[in-house]
Amino acid sequence: MIAWGNTTDRILLLLAEEPMTKAEVCRRLDLAHDQVANVLTRLRRTKRIYIADYTRHAVWGRTYLRAVYAAGNKKDVQKPAALTASERSSRSHQKRMMIKQNVIFRKRDETTRFMEG
């Protein structure tokens, strides 16, 4: 067996408990992204972990596809297809509506403060 160190063991134990994304592993173990990424890559090459699922995370209005890792020697799940044009359009419409609603609420709050004061 190759001696990879304590970080590898901690990540393997964590992924044996429950599947999680790279960012979740970083937060749970309080490790840097690069450090976790290197270990996950090494573990995937040696077939000690696999991609159990993919999840979409929204960050600042953008949606990113994230791999969910799990301990074991199973085959990786297939990466989902990119969003279709209609799905992208729908998300864009939802974002515009949220912005519009927020502006309306802000103006209403400013008006009531002006009337009260």
N, C-alpha and C positions, 0 to 999 in steps of 0.2 A: 504494500500500500504506500502511496506517495504521501509524504508529510507536508500538508499544505498549511497547517497552522490552525489557530483557534478561530479565526474569522470564518473559515470554511465550515468548520464544525458547527458554529453558532447558526450560520445560514441554513445548513442542512437540517438542524434540529427545528428551526423555525418553520421551514417549508414542510417538514414532516407533520407538524401540528395542523397547518392550514395553508392552502395555496394563497399567494399574494404577489403583487407587482413589485418591480424593482424599487419604486419609490416607497412602498410600504415597508419593505425590508430595511431600507435606509433609515426610515423614521423609527422603527421598532428597535433597531440595534444601534442607533445613533452613529452611523458610519457615513463616510463620504460616498457620493454617487459613483465616482470612478473606481473606488475600492470594491464596492458591491458589484459593479458591472464586470470587472475583471474576474471576480470569483464566479459569478453566474455563468460567464462565457466558458470558463474552465470546467465547471461542473456539467454544462450542457455537452461539451465536447467528449467528456468521459462518460456520458449517459447516466449521470447520477440524478439529474433533474430534467424535467421536460416542460413544455408550454402546455398547460392544461386548458387555457381559455384566453380570450382577448376581451378587454373592456375598453370603453370609450370614456376618456376623462376630459372635461371642459376646463380650459385655463384661459382666462381673459377673453372669453368669447370664441375661442377656437377649440375644436374637438380633436383630441389625439388618441390614437389606438395604442393601448398598452398591453403587453404580454403579461399573463398571470402564470407564475411558475409554481411547480409542485415537485416534491421529492418523488423519485421513482425512475423506472426505466421504460416508460411508455412512449408511444409515438406522439410527436407534437400534433396538436390540432391544426387544422388548416386555417390560415389567416383569412379573416372575412374580406369580402369584396369592398372596394371603396364605395362611398356614398354615391347614389345616383344623382342625376341633375335635379330631379324633383325633390329628393330628400335634402339636398343642399339648399334649394330654393325655399323649402318649408322652414328650415332652421334659420335662414336669413330673414324670412318674414317674422318669425317668432322674436328674433333679436330686435328688429326694428320696432315691433309692437311694444316690447318691454321698455325700450328707450323712450318711446312716445309716452307711455303711461308714466314713467318716472318723471318726465318733464312736466306733465300735467299735474302730478301730485306735488312736485316742488313748487309750482306756481300757485296752487291752491293753498299750500302751507304758508307761503310768503304773503298771500292776500289776507288770510285770517290773522296772521301776526300783525299786519299793517292795520287792520280794522280793530284789533284788540288794544293796540298800543296807542 
